[in-house]
Structure formats: structure tokens, C-alpha cells
Amino acid sequence: MGLKDKIKNSEGIKKFVHWLLVPKNQARPRLWVKWFVNPFYHKKGRGATIRRRTRVDVLPWNSFELGTNSTIEDFSTINNGVGAVKIGNRTRIGLGNTIIGPVSIGDDVRLAQNVVLSGLNHNYEDISQPIHAQGVSTAKIIVEKETWIGANSVVVAGVIIGKHCIIAGGSVVTKDIPDYSVAVGNPARVVKTYNHDTGEWERAIKKDLVAV
């Protein structure tokens, strides 16, 4: 049995290791983790930039990758506490974004300001306990390459947004969006798709307006 398995299988050791890495009741890792662990464990591509005012709450039990020539702008938060966060090449994470893993973002993606992608949900079924004491469930968010997501949009856990999509500002994406689609609203619905035969963006017919 490897060291990682021993830690996972022992509640006492797991709690101690967690305390070493993260202060009690906090999400931000201790400074020694930020300075001496993360630079060696996580992957940052050549030319990648994380702005100084970004909050990077990443820990060694899940991966964090930032691709070549990609940027995370100021006032954003990246958290891999319950799932890996992977950001592709030439991608820009805009001002004030929140990304909570598990999340995978492809190449050449643009996220505007105050976008939220959270692969985490809090469990709530047991009314005898406060919600924060009931643990969490996760479902991976995938944003395929060349997609643009407008300001103040929210993408919920488990959603897949296809290649070269446009998500209008203020949208709440609760279901998958097919490749080459324009989606708007709360919940987001597909209003246009690209027709490769005609070379035109065409309005979606009524039966296809809700994202599948």
C-alpha cells in the first residue's frame, strides 16, 4: 500500500495531513504549501501568467494545470480542493472569475468578468444537520476549445459546453450546449447554431431552443 492510500484509509492521519496543509475551517492553503509545494507539484506552461491579486487555493491532492500563454486575471479564485482544475493553452480567465473543480477548460477559451464555474454542490437532504456539515458532491464541468463565456454567467456542475460556443452575458448554464451554438438566458437556451453546409449562423428551430 502506497503512502497516499495509507493517508486516505486512516481518518486520523488524513485529518492531521489536512491540518498541515490548510488551517482549520479555511479553504486557503498554508503559505508553506503555496511557496514550497505548489510550484513543483502543479503545472504552469511557458508564458502563462497568474496575476498578483488572484487567489489560488490549490492543494497537492488534486491537480492544477495552466497552459502555455494562458492568463488568470486579478481578483479571480481557483480552487481544486474537491476536484482537479485544468486550463488549456492561450486561454484567458477574466477579472473576478471563480473556478471550483472539477473543471476542464480547453484551448483558446475566453471567460469574461465575474464568471462562475463550480463543479461542486453541497448535499442538503438530511434536515437534522446544517448543510455545511453534510459534505459535497461533484460533477465535472467541461468547456471545449474556442468558446467564449460572457460576463456574470454561471455554469453548474456536470455541464459540458461544446467547441466554439458563445454563452451570452448573465446566462445560467444548467444543461449541455452542443458545438457551434449561441446560448442565452436563465436557464440558458440555444438560439443559434452554425450550419457548416451554408456557412451561416442560423436561428435554432423552436424544438431545439432548450439546451440538450
N, C-alpha and C positions, 0 to 999 in steps of 0.2 A: 504494500500500500504506500503510495507516494505521500509527500508532505501535504499537498493540497487536499487529498482525500482524508487524511488524519484530522486536519483542521475542520473540514466540513462535517465529519462524523462525530466530533466532540463538541457539545454545546458550550462547555466551559472554555475550551481553547478558542473556539470561534468568537465568543464574547470578548475574550482577552485580546485577540488579534484585532477585532473591530475597534476596541478601545485604543489600541496602539495607533491605529490609522486615523480614527475620527473621534473628536471629542463627544462625550455623551449628549444625546439629543440634538446633535448637529448633523448637517449634510456635508459641510466643507471639510476636506481632509486636513490633517495637521501639516504645519509648514515643512517638517522634515520629509513628509511624503511628496509634497509639491517640489521641493528642491532636489531630493536625492533619489527618489524612486521613479516618479512620472517621466522625467527626461529620458530614462533608459528603458522603461517598460512600454511606453506608448510611442506611436509612430507619427512623425511630423515630416511631410515631404519637403523637398527643396523649394525654397521661395515661399513657403507657407507662412502666414502671419496671424498671430493671435494678439489683438490689441490689448494695451495695458489695463484697461478698465473692464476687461472681460472676466467673469467669474467662472473658473474652470474647476468644477467639483468632480475630478476624475480619480478613480482608485484602481489599484492593480488587479482586483478580482474580475473586472470586465475590461475589454479593450477600448481604446480611443485612438482613432486614426484621422489625421487631417492631410489631405492630398497635396500634391505639388501645386504651387502658385495659388492656393486657396486662402481665404481670409475669413476670420471671425471678427466682426466689428465690436466696438465698445458697447458696454452695458448688456452684453449677452450672457447667458448662463448655459453651460454644458454640463450635464450630469449623467454619469454612466453607472450610478450606484446599483441599479437593478437590471441594466442591460447595456450591451456594447453600443457605442456611437461611432459610425464610420462616415466620413465626409470625403467625397471624391476630389478629383483634380479640377482646378480652375473654377471652383465653386465659391460663392460669396454668401456668408451668413450675415444678414443685415443688423443694424443697430437694434439692441434691445430684444433680440430673439431668445427664446427658451427652448432648449432641446434636451429632452429626457429620454434616455434609451429604454428599450432597444430601438434604434433608429439607424437606417442606412440611406444616405443621400448620394446620388450619382454625380458624374462629371458635369461641369458647365451648368450647374443649377444656380438660380438666384432666389434668395429669400429676402424680401423687403423688410420693413421695420416692424418690430413687435409681433413677429410670427411665433406661434407656439406649436411645437411638435412633441407630444408626450406619448410614449409607448407604455405608460403606467396608468393603472386605475386602482383606486382604493376599494377594498372589499367593505361591504356595508350590511350584509344580510343579518348578522346577529345583533338584535336591538338591545341586548343586555350589556354590550360593550361599546365604548366610543369608537367611531370609525377609524381613528388613527391607530387603534390597538388591534385591528383585525387583519393587518397585513395588506399586501398588494397583489394584483395580478398584472401580467404584462402580455403585450402582443406587439410584434414588430411593425413599425412604420417603414415603408419603402417609398422613396421619391426617386424616380428614374431620371436619367440624364436629360439635360437641356430644358428642364421645367422651370417655370417662374411662378412664385407664390407671392401674392400681393400683401400689402401691409395689413396688420391686425387680423390675419387669418389664423384659424385653429385647425390642426389635423389631429384626429383622435387615434387612439391605439388600434393597431391592426389594419390600418388603411394602406392601400397601395395606390400611388399616383403614377400614372404611366409616363412614357417618354414624351418630351416636347409638349407638355401641357401648360395651360395658363389658368391659374386659380385667382379669381378676382379678389381685390381687397375686401376684407371683412367677411370672407366666406368661412363656413364651418364644415369641414370635410369629414363626413361620417361613413361614407362608403367609397369603394374603389372607383377611380377615374381612369377610363381607358386611354391608351396612347393618343396623342394628337387631338386633345379635347380642350375646350374652354368651359370652365365650370364657375358658377356664381351662386351666392345666396347661402341661407341657413335653413335647412341643410343644403349643401352645395348640389347643384344640378347641372348637367351638361347642356349647354345652349348652342355650342358649335363643335363640329368635328372637321378634320381636314380630309378632303376627298383626293386621294392620290391619282385617281383617273382624270379628274378635271383640273387638278392643281389649285383648287379653291377651298377656302374655309366656308363651310355650309352650315346653315341652321339645322340643329338636330330636330328630327320629327318628334311630334308630341309624345309618343310612347317611349322615346329614349331620353326624355328630359331629366329624369332622375338617374343619378349615377348608379351603375350596377354594382 
